Amino acid sequence: HREIVERWTAAGAQLTTPGHPGPGAAGNSGGVLDGITVVATGSLEGYTREGALEAIMAAGGKAASSVSKKTDFVAAGPGAGSKLAKAEALGLRIIDAAQFRILVEQGPAALDAAPADD
């Protein structure tokens, strides 16, 4: 079913839950992610799929459901699949669950200031 939903979404269908703004909705303007578009894909430790989207929007970012050249960050965990492959092909910045937490709590500048895991 996931593939069907992804095809519908890629074709422009807007799937939302009543009472929820849905993916692609802008979050609180002025937050640490103001003007930033993030796609969350795969399993992000510490977040449900819904929780990851809500964290992006609560930080003022745009939670997108598909990867494009306009995407600023792709938060990818196990099971990311085609979204991760597309992000790599586009040369987008890919982050893991720990970096995602830093991103939504402190903003993109904190990622650049954080020590590398290498």
ABEGO torsion letter per residue (X at the ends): XAAAAAAAAAAGBBBBBBGBAEBGBBBBBGBAABGBBBBBBEBBBGBBAAAAAAAAAAAGBBBBABBBAABABBBBBBGAEAAAAAAAAAGBBBBBAAAAAAAAAAEAAAAAABBBAX
